[in-house]
Amino acid sequence: MPRAPGRIFADGPRELAEGLVAALRAAALDHEVAESLTHPFHSYPARLHPATARVLVDIIASNVRERSLLVDPFCGSGTSLVEARAAGLRAVGSDLNPLAVLVARAKTWTAPAKRRAKLRDVGHEISGTVLAAGKAARRSGAEPGKMRKPTGFDPNARNRRLAAWFAPHVRRELELIAMTIDDMREDDPELADILTACLSAILYKVSSRTSDTDGTWVDRNVARGAAARNFVARVELLVAGLDDLAPAGGPPDVYEHDARKLHEIVPDGSAAAILTSPPYAGTYDYAEHQRLRFDFLGLRHRELDAGEIGSRRSFMAGPQGERSWRGDLADCVTSIARALEPGGVAAIVIGDSYAGGRPMYALDDVRSALTDELFIDAWASQQRPMLGAGERRSFQDRAKAEHIVLLRRR
Ligand SMILES: C[S@@+](CC[C@H](N)C(=O)[O-])C[C@H]1O[C@@H](n2cnc3c(N)ncnc32)[C@H](O)[C@@H]1O
């Protein structure tokens, strides 16, 4: 969520509405929560602000039994799952994006202190190997490093796509880190996945790409050894966050799954609460934005390419984009209603957007998608700045806003 403050409007029972207002405000006021636990581990487009998630989890936790189940069907990088675990709730997260699942699992990894120490040791070993290999290569006249060949990716096409983004010495270091992780995968797949998430976390720092959502080329002038050093620093950061999270409850289950089919992983009527932030209509394009990471890490993304909802590319394709969005949102709301126990609540964080040349009012869209089993218990909306002339023209005198809607199952 952007930090820009804007006017807030709210409705519903006083205590609940004030809680939602506090959740919106928390994002701009926070100097602490976003840096705590495993939150700072990995960037993610349209990540829920950790301080907003904390207030919402507190509201939920104070209204449900201990160890109740909280579900996030669009868990992304796992912000809500980290907070749910810290609050002692059981949690299930899912997302169709393989990178999201990798990162969310790493951020909520629950393992004894010895295993966490092993993660740190292996991180140092890998970094040491890569630094030593770099020195040896320089002494012997910089022979070209080996390139990894992940299954399911054409090595030449992968090479062409990646070459533009990394200086050759950086690429050598990164590929060697990835290959060393591959070597340990058979013996310890769990640790290999967590180390892969650490590698993903530093990828842009040492590349020429600005960010996931900004594909502009930047000259970063990355020093020799920087990839290896950044990698081990990121392992340390994750382990420190996991150590802080360790006294809290058990691990959430995180699935690569379509939110429209939530019933396949969450039994009907079993969730006390849902806390989630679906895509904002036509705003992001996860399958496109994160292709560099998928290519580098060897993550298969066919399901995301086909099943991502609300993507910018789907709105660019014409008016059927908007129709599909409404149908998909309705399917998600139905799935949420099925998963909730009677009286259960769903906090949905969603924003207005400018999609396919039209304004999309998210609160209205959620309202139209409601089924008979659900009603809006409370909502709060904070005005957000318009981004560009097209957006200003299309919204005319109606404000653009970000919303938290609290739905309740009858
Ligand atoms: C706004 S982001 C969620 C961010 C998350 N709250 C966080 O803090 O990182 C929306 C997510 O929806 C996912 N997504 C898009 N279509 C999906 C689908 N059909 N099923 C499940 N997840 C989907 C995207 O991969 C993305 O992670």
The ligand as an ORCA input file, in Angstrom:
! r2SCAN-3c Opt
* xyz 0 1
  C      -2.186     -7.709     -4.031
  S      -1.228     -9.160     -4.260
  C      -1.188     -9.878     -2.651
  C      -0.026     -9.333     -1.862
  C       0.073     -9.939     -0.484
  N      -1.022     -9.517      0.367
  C       1.400     -9.574      0.172
  O       1.388     -8.965      1.250
  O       2.444     -9.856     -0.413
  C      -2.343    -10.171     -5.149
  C      -1.859    -11.602     -5.391
  O      -2.853    -12.308     -6.126
  C      -2.179    -13.358     -6.824
  N      -3.127    -13.932     -7.775
  C      -3.566    -13.452     -8.968
  N      -4.476    -14.277     -9.507
  C      -4.660    -15.302     -8.642
  C      -5.502    -16.450     -8.608
  N      -6.333    -16.740     -9.611
  N      -5.444    -17.256     -7.524
  C      -4.585    -17.000     -6.497
  N      -3.745    -15.934     -6.481
  C      -3.791    -15.090     -7.537
  C      -0.938    -12.688     -7.354
  O       0.051    -13.633     -7.654
  C      -0.567    -11.785     -6.166
  O       0.365    -12.420     -5.348
*
